[in-house]
Amino acid sequence: MKRADDRLTLTAISAIACVLQDVLHEGLGHGVTAWFSGAHHLTISTVALQSDISTRWISANGTLVNLVFGSIFWLLLRKPTRYNPSWRYFLILATAGNFFTGTGYFLFSGVANFGDWAAVIQGLRPHWLWRLGLVLLGLISYYGSMLLVAAELDPFRAGLRRLTWTPYFTEGTLAALGGLVNPLGLFYVLVSALPSTLGANAGLLALPSVMPRKSRAEQVEIISRSWAWIAAGAVIALFFIIVLGRGISWSR
């Protein structure tokens, strides 16, 4: 069967899943933790959290929130017949985005000694062993996440490249545009926004290679054009770039 997935709808769903993952990481993970830890000034943007206090928990909880919500979205997919193809695709992308960001951060911080988990293990000795542990944890958990997401994509396999490459480049574009208007400047776009997004979501490009050869799906799912998804995606993308890109501040 020749697929007829609507690319505009795919892009909109991808944008919403991307923004959700970022807000969970920076807002609910880092931001809420910092607030309840006693921070007096917070600025949350697409790139980073700026706070007047810093703790290991604040650094760690962005990733931990992503892993928790990735698990929740994956559990919601246990009964796929509840959802039409568009909603199922969204839940798959939400699962992938949260799992890939969460597990990818272990690998990124272990290799680069930069980012959230580099801050978590700062001062721990022997430092090289902690970094090695992050690398191994990242490799194993990231690959496991890819296998979970690949299994959920089985009914969409006939158009798999379009369904996995579209969110990858959509998320990269949003990260770049949101980072460009960030008051922290171009440096954070180059060292944080783009590497974290493109690196963490590289699993999307590799998913076709880990798909099982034989499909278990009873039918091929097709994502048709939905103006509701497109409108929601446009509004949320603009909010992400213009509002969250510039940063939102709180004080007490």
Secondary structure as UniProt FT lines:
FT   HELIX           7..23
FT   HELIX           24..31
FT   HELIX           32..36
FT   TURN            37..38
FT   STRAND          41..44
FT   STRAND          49..51
FT   HELIX           56..76
FT   TURN            77..78
FT   HELIX           80..82
FT   HELIX           85..112
FT   HELIX           116..120
FT   TURN            121..123
FT   HELIX           127..152
FT   HELIX           154..159
FT   HELIX           160..180
FT   TURN            183..184
FT   HELIX           186..188
FT   HELIX           189..193
FT   HELIX           194..200
FT   HELIX           202..210
FT   HELIX           227..238
FT   HELIX           239..244
FT   TURN            245..246
FT   STRAND          248..251
//
